[in-house]
């Protein structure tokens, strides 16, 4: 790590005109002031060069225990969620402590290079030995210098439908999982699914844990566990601490039902996480034509005043063979898939991979404001529109006033040998 910065100069900020100077003291932002003209950066200052400076990226939904395992022990030929789970069940039997640590750490370093400083990872706990969970607890400590990592106790093969599923979830929380997960649409029966949601909500509430449920990750319009999750969150007054991930079935709900559902969702105040690249890949596999693409109602949720964030979900694993750690790629795909390329949407789009993800992770100290930790990134572009057009790697990533990543601006047009 470099020496402590005293300021970032020549910065552009969202929602503010002109250049700004961000003063830093003791690792926190100590002042933000308009800058009348371009200034020369001093030795202990970072020159943003007129580019947009935003809070550090948030990856709110990833599966680090499965990262970098695509093709092991075989490829997912059907491209379905269910074959992906089968492939992972086979790979899971060969997991070792070091295997998980090495792949997860490699992936987190990739994320850090792209300006991600906050990550929530789901870790499969349908394993009697809890091998992946115990390894990820170590990774959380080992990587704390460059990332804040939240761990979800995720019952990949179900809570009610997996032998000793409840006991494994309870043990995972006892060992130190930050978040309680679930997968009600994969339980053997609808009753099992609903009961699993009620049980996991009580587990989280009683242990003061956050909640993040894989909810209705299926095209079936009759998969309606979201209403169960929202009702339980409302009953326990826990909504702001509960994330509903995927909610793909919402894209198949009829409008009459959705109209009633949204009343509940707004009262409960859930957070929503959508993984556009993975949903586009996995969903619609049982359709001929017209073929659904399995994206939840992102724009409608935002218009209802609810927080929605985008995540990558997978990095080269049995469910998704691609992924490069660049949140701007995920954002770009999501805006296309959700018909959100109007300029008013683009202008606020960075929130989908920053502030809204921070809300899902329940981060209290996040953002560019006086007194907040100086954790930010310098983008390549002066506006969200320019940033999205280029999708270039961040120029710098600053954590607690120290530079984690620094690179020169990309100028591909000048590299042409013409």
C-alpha positions in Angstrom: 0.0 0.0 0.0 1.1 3.6 -0.7 1.5 6.4 1.7 -1.5 8.3 3.0 -3.2 10.7 0.6 -4.1 14.2 1.8 -6.5 15.0 -1.0 -8.0 14.0 -4.4 -8.1 17.0 -6.8 -9.7 17.8 -10.1 -12.6 15.4 -9.4 -16.0 15.4 -10.8 -18.9 14.2 -8.6 -22.3 12.9 -9.4 -25.0 15.5 -9.1 -22.5 18.4 -8.8 -21.2 20.7 -11.5 -17.6 21.5 -12.1 -14.4 20.2 -10.4 -14.0 19.4 -6.7 -11.3 18.8 -4.2 -11.8 16.0 -1.7 -9.6 16.5 1.4 -8.6 13.4 3.4 -7.5 13.2 7.0 -6.9 10.0 9.1 -8.3 7.9 6.3 -11.6 9.8 6.1 -13.0 12.5 3.9 -12.5 15.7 5.9 -13.8 18.2 3.4 -15.4 18.5 -0.1 -15.1 21.9 -1.9 -15.7 23.2 -5.4 -12.6 23.8 -7.3 -12.7 26.9 -9.6 -10.1 25.6 -12.0 -7.7 22.7 -12.7 -4.9 22.5 -10.2 -1.6 20.7 -10.1 -1.6 17.7 -7.7 1.0 17.7 -5.0 3.0 14.6 -4.1 0.5 13.5 -1.4 -2.5 14.2 -3.7 -4.2 12.1 -6.3 -5.1 13.8 -9.6 -8.5 12.6 -10.9 -7.9 14.5 -14.2 -11.5 15.7 -14.5 -12.9 12.2 -14.3 -15.9 11.0 -12.3 -15.1 9.9 -8.7 -17.6 7.6 -7.1 -17.8 5.5 -4.0 -16.1 2.1 -4.4 -18.0 -0.6 -6.2 -20.2 -3.0 -4.3 -20.5 -6.6 -5.4 -23.7 -7.7 -3.5 -24.1 -11.2 -4.8 -21.3 -13.7 -5.7 -20.5 -17.3 -5.0 -16.8 -17.3 -4.2 -16.7 -20.9 -3.1 -17.6 -22.0 -6.6 -15.5 -19.4 -8.5 -13.1 -20.6 -11.2 -14.6 -24.1 -11.3 -16.3 -24.0 -14.7 -15.9 -27.4 -16.4 -15.1 -29.2 -13.2 -15.9 -32.1 -13.1 -17.9 -31.5 -16.3 -19.5 -28.7 -18.2 -23.2 -27.6 -17.8 -24.4 -28.6 -21.2 -28.1 -27.6 -20.8 -27.2 -24.2 -19.4 -29.9 -24.6 -16.7 -29.8 -23.6 -13.1 -30.6 -27.2 -12.1 -27.8 -28.9 -14.1 -25.5 -26.2 -12.6 -26.5 -27.4 -9.1 -25.9 -31.0 -10.1 -22.4 -30.2 -11.5 -21.6 -28.2 -8.3 -22.8 -31.1 -6.1 -20.2 -33.3 -7.8 -17.5 -30.7 -7.5 -18.4 -30.1 -3.9 -17.2 -33.6 -2.9 -13.7 -32.7 -3.9 -13.4 -29.4 -2.0 -10.5 -28.8 0.3 -9.7 -25.9 2.6 -6.8 -24.6 0.5 -8.7 -25.1 -2.8 -11.5 -22.7 -1.6 -9.1 -20.2 -0.1 -6.9 -20.1 -3.3 -9.8 -19.6 -5.7 -11.7 -17.1 -3.6 -8.6 -15.0 -2.9 -7.7 -15.0 -6.6 -11.2 -13.8 -7.4 -11.2 -11.1 -4.8 -7.9 -9.7 -6.1 -9.5 -9.6 -9.5 -12.4 -7.7 -8.0 -10.1 -5.3 -6.2 -8.4 -4.5 -9.5 -11.8 -3.4 -10.9 -12.5 -1.1 -7.9 -14.7 -3.4 -5.9 -14.1 -3.0 -2.1 -17.3 -4.5 -0.7 -18.4 -8.1 -1.4 -21.2 -10.3 -0.2 -20.6 -14.0 -1.0 -23.0 -16.9 -0.7 -21.3 -20.0 0.6 -22.9 -23.4 0.2 -23.5 -24.9 3.7 -25.2 -28.1 2.5 -22.0 -29.9 3.3 -21.8 -31.9 6.6 -18.2 -30.7 7.0 -18.8 -27.1 6.1 -15.5 -27.1 4.3 -16.2 -24.0 2.2 -17.7 -22.0 5.0 -14.7 -22.6 7.3 -12.3 -21.6 4.5 -14.3 -18.4 3.6 -14.2 -17.3 7.2 -10.4 -17.3 6.9 -10.5 -15.5 3.6 -12.6 -12.8 5.2 -9.8 -12.1 7.6 -6.9 -12.5 5.2 -8.3 -10.1 2.6 -9.6 -7.4 5.0 -6.9 -5.0 3.9 -8.6 -4.5 0.5 -12.2 -5.8 0.8 -15.0 -5.9 3.3 -16.5 -9.4 2.9 -19.9 -10.5 4.1 -20.6 -14.3 4.2 -24.0 -15.7 3.6 -24.9 -19.2 5.0 -26.5 -20.4 1.7 -28.3 -23.8 1.7 -27.8 -24.6 -2.0 -29.7 -27.9 -1.8 -32.4 -26.6 0.6 -33.1 -26.3 4.3 -36.0 -28.7 4.6 -35.0 -30.8 1.7 -31.4 -31.5 2.7 -30.5 -33.9 5.6 -29.7 -31.9 8.7 -30.2 -28.7 6.7 -31.5 -26.7 9.7 -28.7 -27.9 12.0 -26.1 -26.9 9.4 -27.6 -23.4 9.0 -27.6 -22.9 12.8 -23.9 -24.1 13.0 -23.0 -21.8 10.2 -24.4 -18.8 12.1 -22.6 -19.9 15.2 -19.3 -20.1 13.4 -19.6 -16.6 12.1 -21.8 -16.2 9.0 -23.0 -12.6 8.6 -26.1 -13.3 6.6 -28.8 -16.0 6.6 -29.7 -17.3 3.1 -32.3 -19.6 1.6 -33.6 -21.1 -1.6 -37.3 -21.8 -1.2 -38.0 -22.5 -4.9 -35.6 -25.4 -4.9 -37.2 -27.1 -1.8 -39.1 -30.3 -2.6 -42.5 -28.8 -2.1 -44.2 -25.5 -2.0 -44.9 -26.0 1.7 -41.3 -26.8 2.4 -40.3 -23.6 0.6 -42.7 -21.4 2.6 -41.7 -23.0 5.9 -38.0 -22.6 5.1 -38.5 -18.8 4.6 -40.4 -18.5 7.9 -37.7 -20.5 9.7 -34.7 -18.6 8.3 -36.3 -15.3 9.1 -36.6 -16.3 12.7 -33.0 -17.6 12.7 -31.7 -14.3 11.4 -33.9 -12.2 13.7 -33.0 -14.2 16.8 -29.3 -13.9 16.0 -29.2 -10.3 14.7 -28.1 -11.3 11.2 -28.9 -9.9 7.8 -31.0 -12.0 5.3 -30.4 -12.7 1.6 -32.6 -15.2 0.0 -32.3 -16.7 -3.5 -36.0 -16.1 -4.2 -38.0 -17.4 -7.2 -35.0 -17.9 -9.4 -37.2 -19.6 -11.9 -39.6 -18.6 -14.8 -42.6 -20.2 -13.1 -45.3 -17.5 -12.6 -46.6 -19.7 -9.7 -43.4 -19.4 -7.8 -44.4 -16.8 -5.2 -42.1 -17.1 -2.3 -41.3 -13.4 -2.5 -44.6 -12.6 -0.9 -43.8 -14.9 2.0 -40.4 -13.3 2.5 -41.9 -9.8 2.4 -44.7 -10.7 4.8 -42.2 -12.2 7.3 -40.0 -9.1 6.9 -42.9 -6.9 7.6 -44.1 -8.9 10.6 -40.6 -8.8 12.2 -40.1 -5.1 11.1 -36.9 -6.4 9.4 -37.3 -5.3 5.8 -34.3 -3.0 5.4 -32.1 -5.9 6.5 -33.6 -8.3 4.0 -32.5 -8.8 0.4 -34.5 -10.7 -2.2 -32.0 -12.0 -4.8 -33.0 -12.8 -8.4 -36.9 -12.8 -8.1 -36.8 -13.9 -11.8 -40.4 -15.2 -11.6 -41.6 -11.6 -11.2 -40.9 -11.2 -14.9 -43.6 -13.7 -15.5 -46.2 -12.5 -13.0 -49.3 -10.9 -14.3 -49.9 -7.2 -13.7 -52.9 -7.7 -11.5 -51.0 -9.9 -9.1 -47.9 -7.6 -9.2 -50.1 -4.6 -8.4 -51.1 -6.3 -5.1 -47.6 -7.6 -4.5 -46.0 -4.1 -4.8 -48.2 -2.8 -2.1 -46.6 -5.4 0.3 -43.1 -4.9 -1.1 -43.2 -1.1 -0.4 -44.5 -1.6 3.1 -41.9 -4.2 3.9 -39.0 -2.2 2.4 -37.0 -5.1 1.1 -33.8 -4.7 -0.9 -33.6 -6.3 -4.3 -30.6 -7.9 -6.1 -30.7 -8.7 -9.8 -27.9 -10.6 -11.6 -28.7 -9.7 -15.3 -25.8 -11.6 -17.0 -26.5 -14.8 -15.2 -30.3 -14.6 -15.4 -30.1 -14.0 -19.2 -28.0 -17.1 -19.4 -29.9 -19.4 -17.1 -33.6 -18.4 -17.5 -35.9 -19.2 -20.5 -34.3 -22.6 -20.9 -37.6 -24.3 -20.8 -39.3 -21.9 -23.3 -39.5 -22.3 -27.1 -40.7 -18.9 -28.4 -41.5 -16.4 -27.3 -38.6 -16.9 -24.9 -38.5 -15.2 -21.5 -35.1 -13.9 -20.3 -35.8 -14.1 -16.5 -35.0 -10.5 -15.4 -37.0 -9.1 -12.5 -38.9 -5.8 -12.8 -35.9 -3.6 -12.1 -37.3 -0.3 -13.4 -40.7 -0.8 -11.7 -39.1 -1.6 -8.4 -36.9 1.5 -8.6 -39.9 3.7 -9.6 -41.7 2.3 -6.5 -38.9 3.7 -4.4 -37.3 0.4 -3.6 -33.5 -0.2 -3.6 -32.3 -2.5 -6.5 -28.6 -3.4 -7.1 -26.9 -5.4 -9.8 -24.4 -8.2 -9.0 -22.3 -10.6 -11.0 -23.5 -13.8 -9.3 -20.8 -16.1 -10.8 -17.2 -16.0 -12.0 -16.5 -19.0 -14.3 -18.4 -21.7 -12.4 -21.0 -24.4 -13.2 -23.8 -21.9 -13.6 -22.0 -19.2 -15.7 -18.8 -19.9 -17.7 -17.9 -16.2 -18.2 -17.2 -13.2 -15.9 -14.3 -10.8 -15.6 -15.0 -8.8 -12.4 -15.9 -5.6 -14.2 -19.1 -4.2 -12.6 -19.5 -1.8 -15.5 -20.1 -4.8 -17.8 -22.8 -6.1 -15.5 -24.4 -2.7 -15.3 -24.3 -2.3 -19.1 -26.0 -5.6 -19.7 -28.6 -4.9 -17.0 -29.6 -1.5 -18.5 -30.0 -3.1 -21.9 -32.0 -6.1 -20.6 -34.3 -3.9 -18.5 -35.0 -1.3 -21.2 -33.3 1.4 -19.1 -31.2 3.3 -21.6 -33.1 6.5 -21.3 -30.7 9.3 -20.3 -32.4 9.9 -17.0 -31.8 6.2 -16.1 -28.2 6.3 -17.3 -27.5 9.4 -15.2 -28.4 7.5 -12.1 -27.2 4.1 -13.2 -24.0 4.0 -11.1 -26.2 3.8 -8.0 -27.1 0.2 -9.1 -23.5 -0.9 -8.4 -22.6 1.5 -5.6 -25.2 3.1 -3.2 -28.0 0.5 -3.7 -25.6 -2.4 -3.1 -24.4 -0.6 0.0 -28.0 -0.4 1.2 -28.4 -4.2 0.6 -25.2 -4.8 2.7 -26.6 -2.5 5.4 -23.4 -0.4 5.3 -23.6 2.5 7.7 -20.3 4.2 6.6 -20.4 4.5 2.8 -20.3 7.3 0.3 -18.4 10.4 -0.6 -19.3 12.8 2.3 -17.4 14.5 5.1 -16.6 12.1 7.9 -17.0 8.9 5.8 -14.1 6.5 5.2 -12.2 7.7 2.1 -13.0 4.7 -0.1 -13.6 5.7 -3.7 -12.7 5.0 -7.3 -11.7 7.3 -10.1 -13.6 6.2 -13.3 -12.5 6.8 -16.9 -15.1 9.3 -18.0 -16.5 12.6 -16.7 -20.1 11.4 -16.5 -22.0 8.1 -16.0 -22.7 8.1 -19.8 -19.0 8.4 -20.7 -18.1 5.8 -18.1 -20.6 3.3 -19.5 -19.6 4.0 -23.1 -16.0 3.1 -22.4 -16.4 0.5 -19.6 -12.7 1.0 -19.0 -10.9 -0.2 -15.8 -10.9 2.3 -13.0 -7.9 4.7 -13.0 -7.5 4.5 -9.2 -9.1 2.8 -6.2 -8.6 4.5 -2.8 -9.2 2.7 0.5 -9.1 4.6 3.7 -7.0 7.3 2.0 -4.4 4.9 0.5 -4.1 3.9 -3.1 -5.0 0.2 -3.8 -5.0 0.5 -7.6 -3.5 3.0 -10.0 -3.2 2.8 -13.7 -2.8 5.1 -16.7 -5.8 6.2 -18.8 -6.7 3.9 -21.6 -6.7 5.5 -25.1 -7.5 2.7 -27.5 -7.8 5.0 -30.5 -4.2 6.0 -30.0 -3.0 2.4 -30.0 -4.2 1.9 -33.6 -1.2 1.3 -36.0 -2.7 3.3 -38.8 
